[in-house]
Amino acid sequence: MTPFSRLGLAAILTLSGGILACHKAAPPAIDPALASCIAPDAALLAGVDCARLRASPLYQKLPTAVTALIEPLRDATYLLIASNGRDYAMIARGN
């Protein structure tokens, strides 16, 4: 794994962890259309409700590096990240 991919993975996991820690209600089930894109050998699965994240006070406090990382996904309403430990997939839903 290259240093950049480790940094990107660390940023994504940190962001996901922060979102999960702030979430009080039970998380919704994974969208079946997104779930159908997940490889059967996936060992890691994380989801981000991008619309709710952008509307939260947390989003305004994110470091510039993190917001730059997710800027290409500005039209996404939901993001699902899956990994088998070697390969990573980001599956987005939105406009």
C-alpha positions as CSV (number, residue, x, y, z in Angstrom):
1,M,0.0,0.0,0.0
2,T,1.5,3.4,-0.9
3,P,1.8,6.2,1.6
4,F,-0.9,8.2,-0.3
5,S,-3.4,5.4,-0.2
6,R,-2.7,4.8,3.5
7,L,-3.3,8.6,4.1
8,G,-6.5,8.5,2.1
9,L,-7.7,5.4,3.9
10,A,-6.9,6.9,7.3
11,A,-8.8,10.1,6.4
12,I,-11.8,8.2,5.2
13,L,-11.8,5.9,8.3
14,T,-11.4,8.9,10.6
15,L,-14.2,10.7,8.9
16,S,-16.5,7.7,9.0
17,G,-15.6,7.1,12.7
18,G,-16.4,10.7,13.5
19,I,-19.8,10.5,11.8
20,L,-20.7,7.2,13.5
21,A,-19.7,8.6,16.9
22,C,-22.1,11.6,16.4
23,H,-25.0,9.5,15.1
24,K,-27.6,8.9,17.8
25,A,-30.3,6.9,15.9
26,A,-29.8,3.4,14.5
27,P,-28.1,3.7,11.0
28,P,-30.3,2.8,8.1
29,A,-29.8,-0.4,6.2
30,I,-27.5,-0.3,3.2
31,D,-29.3,0.6,-0.1
32,P,-29.8,-2.6,-2.0
33,A,-28.5,-1.0,-5.3
34,L,-25.3,0.0,-3.6
35,A,-25.0,-3.4,-1.8
36,S,-25.2,-5.2,-5.1
37,C,-21.9,-3.5,-6.1
38,I,-19.9,-4.9,-3.1
39,A,-17.5,-7.8,-3.8
40,P,-18.3,-11.0,-1.9
41,D,-14.8,-10.9,-0.2
42,A,-15.2,-7.5,1.3
43,A,-13.9,-7.4,4.9
44,L,-14.4,-3.6,5.5
45,L,-17.6,-1.7,4.8
46,A,-18.3,1.9,5.7
47,G,-21.1,4.2,4.6
48,V,-21.4,8.0,4.7
49,D,-24.6,9.9,4.3
50,C,-23.0,12.8,2.4
51,A,-26.1,15.0,2.4
52,R,-26.4,14.8,6.2
53,L,-22.6,15.3,6.6
54,R,-22.6,18.5,4.6
55,A,-25.5,19.8,6.6
56,S,-23.8,19.1,10.0
57,P,-21.7,21.5,12.0
58,L,-18.9,18.8,11.8
59,Y,-18.5,19.5,8.1
60,Q,-17.5,23.1,8.7
61,K,-14.7,21.9,11.1
62,L,-13.2,19.3,8.8
63,P,-9.5,20.0,7.8
64,T,-8.9,21.3,4.3
65,A,-7.2,18.1,3.3
66,V,-10.3,16.1,4.1
67,T,-12.7,18.4,2.3
68,A,-10.4,18.4,-0.7
69,L,-10.5,14.6,-0.7
70,I,-14.3,14.5,-0.8
71,E,-14.8,17.5,-3.2
72,P,-14.9,15.3,-6.3
73,L,-17.9,13.6,-4.6
74,R,-19.8,16.9,-4.1
75,D,-22.9,15.6,-6.1
76,A,-23.0,12.3,-4.1
77,T,-25.8,11.9,-1.6
78,Y,-24.4,8.6,-0.2
79,L,-21.0,7.0,-0.3
80,L,-20.2,3.4,0.5
81,I,-16.5,2.3,0.9
82,A,-15.6,-1.4,0.7
83,S,-12.3,-3.3,0.9
84,N,-11.0,-6.8,1.0
85,G,-7.7,-5.6,2.6
86,R,-5.9,-5.2,-0.7
87,D,-8.3,-3.4,-3.0
88,Y,-10.7,-0.6,-2.2
89,A,-14.0,0.5,-3.9
90,M,-15.9,3.7,-3.4
91,I,-19.5,3.5,-4.6
92,A,-21.5,6.7,-4.7
93,R,-25.1,7.5,-5.2
94,G,-26.4,11.0,-6.2
95,N,-26.7,13.4,-9.2
